[in-house]
Amino acid sequence: MNRYLKSGLSLVLVGLVSSLAVGNEGLAKNQPKVATEPAPFLHCEVPCGIYADGLRFEQMLEDTTTIAKAIKNVEDFAASLGAEPATGKSINQVMRWVNTKETHATNIQHTIAQYFLTQRIKADNENYAKQLSTAHAVMVAAMKCKQDANPATAETLHAAILDLYRAYEGKEPKFHEKEKK
């Protein structure tokens, strides 16, 4: 099951549990309660002892590639404004790219907070301070991607993820990154 389908199922479950816990006061009859932000798929906090750290790094790098593509499309739209008038369709599309950029940056922040900081980076680790500071740098870089449409922000985020990998794994990253198009 892919992470988006799992996220959707999670939203439905959260809505059902919320409805049971607080009731449906204020909602129209037969209207389900809906969460306003999608939750990215992250591993459980049971703890089950099943971790895939490399997968999390790959996902964050994929999110970064998507952010870079979104930024390029926002820049292309801005550059075209002088040459041709904006249409409803073009404004709609640029808003979708902005929303995509925001969503993928949030996915990265959630992965750092809910996977690495709460489950994987341990205070008794000798590299704790370095791991913590590089994890923080990733979260800040993701935030800056939300705040700007500058390609340098995506490049900084990419570098921050690789720095976290180095601090976390203690070796150079060897990810199979797809070529950027």
TORKOL-4160 file (C-alpha; in steps of 0.2 Angstrom, whole numbers, padded with zeros to 4 digits, m for minus):
181
<pt num="1" X="0000" Y="0000" Z="0000"/>
<pt num="2" X="0008" Y="0017" Z="m0005"/>
<pt num="3" X="0010" Y="0031" Z="0008"/>
<pt num="4" X="m0003" Y="0042" Z="0001"/>
<pt num="5" X="m0016" Y="0028" Z="0002"/>
<pt num="6" X="m0011" Y="0025" Z="0020"/>
<pt num="7" X="m0011" Y="0043" Z="0024"/>
<pt num="8" X="m0029" Y="0044" Z="0017"/>
<pt num="9" X="m0034" Y="0029" Z="0028"/>
<pt num="10" X="m0026" Y="0037" Z="0043"/>
<pt num="11" X="m0036" Y="0053" Z="0040"/>
<pt num="12" X="m0052" Y="0043" Z="0039"/>
<pt num="13" X="m0048" Y="0034" Z="0055"/>
<pt num="14" X="m0043" Y="0050" Z="0064"/>
<pt num="15" X="m0060" Y="0058" Z="0059"/>
<pt num="16" X="m0069" Y="0043" Z="0065"/>
<pt num="17" X="m0060" Y="0042" Z="0082"/>
<pt num="18" X="m0062" Y="0061" Z="0084"/>
<pt num="19" X="m0081" Y="0060" Z="0080"/>
<pt num="20" X="m0082" Y="0046" Z="0093"/>
<pt num="21" X="m0072" Y="0055" Z="0106"/>
<pt num="22" X="m0080" Y="0072" Z="0105"/>
<pt num="23" X="m0096" Y="0069" Z="0095"/>
<pt num="24" X="m0102" Y="0078" Z="0080"/>
<pt num="25" X="m0109" Y="0094" Z="0088"/>
<pt num="26" X="m0109" Y="0108" Z="0075"/>
<pt num="27" X="m0108" Y="0096" Z="0060"/>
<pt num="28" X="m0122" Y="0095" Z="0047"/>
<pt num="29" X="m0131" Y="0079" Z="0049"/>
<pt num="30" X="m0122" Y="0064" Z="0041"/>
<pt num="31" X="m0106" Y="0075" Z="0038"/>
<pt num="32" X="m0090" Y="0066" Z="0043"/>
<pt num="33" X="m0077" Y="0076" Z="0052"/>
<pt num="34" X="m0062" Y="0078" Z="0041"/>
<pt num="35" X="m0044" Y="0083" Z="0046"/>
<pt num="36" X="m0038" Y="0098" Z="0037"/>
<pt num="37" X="m0020" Y="0093" Z="0033"/>
<pt num="38" X="m0014" Y="0077" Z="0026"/>
<pt num="39" X="m0003" Y="0067" Z="0037"/>
<pt num="40" X="0012" Y="0060" Z="0028"/>
<pt num="41" X="0015" Y="0041" Z="0031"/>
<pt num="42" X="0027" Y="0038" Z="0044"/>
<pt num="43" X="0032" Y="0022" Z="0053"/>
<pt num="44" X="0023" Y="0018" Z="0069"/>
<pt num="45" X="0027" Y="0023" Z="0087"/>
<pt num="46" X="0022" Y="0006" Z="0095"/>
<pt num="47" X="0038" Y="0003" Z="0095"/>
<pt num="48" X="0038" Y="m0012" Z="0084"/>
<pt num="49" X="0057" Y="m0012" Z="0081"/>
<pt num="50" X="0056" Y="m0012" Z="0062"/>
<pt num="51" X="0065" Y="0003" Z="0055"/>
<pt num="52" X="0070" Y="0008" Z="0037"/>
<pt num="53" X="0081" Y="0023" Z="0039"/>
<pt num="54" X="0088" Y="0022" Z="0021"/>
<pt num="55" X="0070" Y="0023" Z="0015"/>
<pt num="56" X="0067" Y="0038" Z="0025"/>
<pt num="57" X="0082" Y="0047" Z="0018"/>
<pt num="58" X="0076" Y="0042" Z="0000"/>
<pt num="59" X="0059" Y="0049" Z="0003"/>
<pt num="60" X="0066" Y="0065" Z="0010"/>
<pt num="61" X="0077" Y="0067" Z="m0006"/>
<pt num="62" X="0062" Y="0063" Z="m0017"/>
<pt num="63" X="0052" Y="0076" Z="m0008"/>
<pt num="64" X="0066" Y="0088" Z="m0011"/>
<pt num="65" X="0067" Y="0084" Z="m0029"/>
<pt num="66" X="0048" Y="0088" Z="m0030"/>
<pt num="67" X="0051" Y="0104" Z="m0021"/>
<pt num="68" X="0064" Y="0109" Z="m0033"/>
<pt num="69" X="0053" Y="0105" Z="m0048"/>
<pt num="70" X="0039" Y="0115" Z="m0040"/>
<pt num="71" X="0050" Y="0130" Z="m0038"/>
<pt num="72" X="0056" Y="0129" Z="m0056"/>
<pt num="73" X="0038" Y="0129" Z="m0061"/>
<pt num="74" X="0033" Y="0144" Z="m0050"/>
<pt num="75" X="0048" Y="0153" Z="m0057"/>
<pt num="76" X="0043" Y="0149" Z="m0075"/>
<pt num="77" X="0026" Y="0156" Z="m0072"/>
<pt num="78" X="0033" Y="0172" Z="m0064"/>
<pt num="79" X="0044" Y="0174" Z="m0079"/>
<pt num="80" X="0030" Y="0172" Z="m0091"/>
<pt num="81" X="0020" Y="0186" Z="m0084"/>
<pt num="82" X="0028" Y="0200" Z="m0094"/>
<pt num="83" X="0026" Y="0190" Z="m0110"/>
<pt num="84" X="0008" Y="0184" Z="m0109"/>
<pt num="85" X="m0007" Y="0188" Z="m0097"/>
<pt num="86" X="m0011" Y="0176" Z="m0083"/>
<pt num="87" X="m0026" Y="0165" Z="m0085"/>
<pt num="88" X="m0037" Y="0157" Z="m0073"/>
<pt num="89" X="m0029" Y="0140" Z="m0078"/>
<pt num="90" X="m0011" Y="0147" Z="m0076"/>
<pt num="91" X="m0015" Y="0154" Z="m0059"/>
<pt num="92" X="m0023" Y="0138" Z="m0054"/>
<pt num="93" X="m0008" Y="0128" Z="m0059"/>
<pt num="94" X="0005" Y="0139" Z="m0051"/>
<pt num="95" X="m0006" Y="0138" Z="m0035"/>
<pt num="96" X="m0005" Y="0119" Z="m0036"/>
<pt num="97" X="0014" Y="0120" Z="m0038"/>
<pt num="98" X="0015" Y="0131" Z="m0022"/>
<pt num="99" X="0004" Y="0119" Z="m0013"/>
<pt num="100" X="0014" Y="0104" Z="m0019"/>
<pt num="101" X="0030" Y="0113" Z="m0013"/>
<pt num="102" X="0022" Y="0116" Z="0004"/>
<pt num="103" X="0016" Y="0098" Z="0006"/>
<pt num="104" X="0033" Y="0090" Z="0002"/>
<pt num="105" X="0042" Y="0102" Z="0014"/>
<pt num="106" X="0030" Y="0097" Z="0028"/>
<pt num="107" X="0032" Y="0079" Z="0024"/>
<pt num="108" X="0051" Y="0081" Z="0027"/>
<pt num="109" X="0048" Y="0091" Z="0043"/>
<pt num="110" X="0036" Y="0077" Z="0049"/>
<pt num="111" X="0049" Y="0063" Z="0045"/>
<pt num="112" X="0062" Y="0072" Z="0055"/>
<pt num="113" X="0051" Y="0076" Z="0070"/>
<pt num="114" X="0041" Y="0060" Z="0071"/>
<pt num="115" X="0053" Y="0047" Z="0064"/>
<pt num="116" X="0071" Y="0053" Z="0068"/>
<pt num="117" X="0069" Y="0064" Z="0083"/>
<pt num="118" X="0056" Y="0054" Z="0092"/>
<pt num="119" X="0062" Y="0036" Z="0088"/>
<pt num="120" X="0080" Y="0035" Z="0080"/>
<pt num="121" X="0091" Y="0049" Z="0087"/>
<pt num="122" X="0095" Y="0044" Z="0105"/>
<pt num="123" X="0102" Y="0056" Z="0118"/>
<pt num="124" X="0115" Y="0043" Z="0124"/>
<pt num="125" X="0123" Y="0042" Z="0106"/>
<pt num="126" X="0140" Y="0049" Z="0105"/>
<pt num="127" X="0135" Y="0059" Z="0090"/>
<pt num="128" X="0119" Y="0065" Z="0098"/>
<pt num="129" X="0123" Y="0084" Z="0097"/>
<pt num="130" X="0129" Y="0082" Z="0078"/>
<pt num="131" X="0113" Y="0072" Z="0074"/>
<pt num="132" X="0102" Y="0084" Z="0083"/>
<pt num="133" X="0110" Y="0100" Z="0075"/>
<pt num="134" X="0109" Y="0092" Z="0057"/>
<pt num="135" X="0091" Y="0086" Z="0060"/>
<pt num="136" X="0087" Y="0104" Z="0065"/>
<pt num="137" X="0095" Y="0111" Z="0050"/>
<pt num="138" X="0085" Y="0100" Z="0039"/>
<pt num="139" X="0069" Y="0106" Z="0047"/>
<pt num="140" X="0074" Y="0124" Z="0045"/>
<pt num="141" X="0079" Y="0121" Z="0027"/>
<pt num="142" X="0062" Y="0114" Z="0023"/>
<pt num="143" X="0054" Y="0129" Z="0031"/>
<pt num="144" X="0064" Y="0140" Z="0020"/>
<pt num="145" X="0058" Y="0131" Z="0005"/>
<pt num="146" X="0040" Y="0135" Z="0011"/>
<pt num="147" X="0044" Y="0153" Z="0013"/>
<pt num="148" X="0053" Y="0156" Z="m0004"/>
<pt num="149" X="0053" Y="0151" Z="m0022"/>
<pt num="150" X="0072" Y="0152" Z="m0024"/>
<pt num="151" X="0080" Y="0136" Z="m0031"/>
<pt num="152" X="0094" Y="0139" Z="m0019"/>
<pt num="153" X="0082" Y="0134" Z="m0005"/>
<pt num="154" X="0080" Y="0116" Z="m0012"/>
<pt num="155" X="0098" Y="0114" Z="m0015"/>
<pt num="156" X="0101" Y="0119" Z="0004"/>
<pt num="157" X="0088" Y="0107" Z="0009"/>
<pt num="158" X="0096" Y="0093" Z="m0001"/>
<pt num="159" X="0113" Y="0096" Z="0006"/>
<pt num="160" X="0106" Y="0097" Z="0024"/>
<pt num="161" X="0098" Y="0080" Z="0021"/>
<pt num="162" X="0115" Y="0073" Z="0016"/>
<pt num="163" X="0123" Y="0081" Z="0031"/>
<pt num="164" X="0111" Y="0072" Z="0042"/>
<pt num="165" X="0114" Y="0056" Z="0034"/>
<pt num="166" X="0133" Y="0058" Z="0037"/>
<pt num="167" X="0130" Y="0063" Z="0055"/>
<pt num="168" X="0117" Y="0049" Z="0058"/>
<pt num="169" X="0125" Y="0034" Z="0048"/>
<pt num="170" X="0144" Y="0040" Z="0050"/>
<pt num="171" X="0147" Y="0037" Z="0032"/>
<pt num="172" X="0145" Y="0046" Z="0015"/>
<pt num="173" X="0128" Y="0044" Z="0007"/>
<pt num="174" X="0126" Y="0032" Z="m0009"/>
<pt num="175" X="0109" Y="0035" Z="m0014"/>
<pt num="176" X="0102" Y="0031" Z="m0031"/>
<pt num="177" X="0094" Y="0047" Z="m0035"/>
<pt num="178" X="0085" Y="0049" Z="m0051"/>
<pt num="179" X="0091" Y="0062" Z="m0063"/>
<pt num="180" X="0083" Y="0079" Z="m0061"/>
<pt num="181" X="0072" Y="0083" Z="m0076"/>
